[in-house]
Amino acid sequence: MQCCRGGPAPHPLPPPRRGEGIEMRRGPVRSLPMLPDADVLYALLAARDGRLAGQAFVCVMTTGIFCRMTCPARTPLRKNVAFRATVAECEAAGFRACKRCRPQAGLPLAGRSSVSVS
């Protein structure tokens, strides 16, 4: 594959820096047997659907951050995400917690409620 300028295409991700121990895996995650497949999870993430809140977390490989499924941050591209079942699995894979949604706190997002007022 070539770049538009005729040279070789750049690698999609920069190489890890020396000393960084982040292991970012691509592909299916085998530790989510009871959750829907990754495409369904991504659709729930894009809709910020809270049905799987606390049961699945999204790991963004380009940033090294993991978030809740309802995080108000910009939705990452499908090719850049992987899903994990627990905070511990995300941290073990080398991701750090999002400072916006704070998934390690285990509490609902401030200002967000599943009760709607009519």
Summary of the structure (lengths in Angstrom):
residues: 118
radius of gyration: 16.2
end to end distance: 54.7
largest distance: 58.7
contacts: 255
relative contact order: 0.18
helix: 21%
strand: 14%
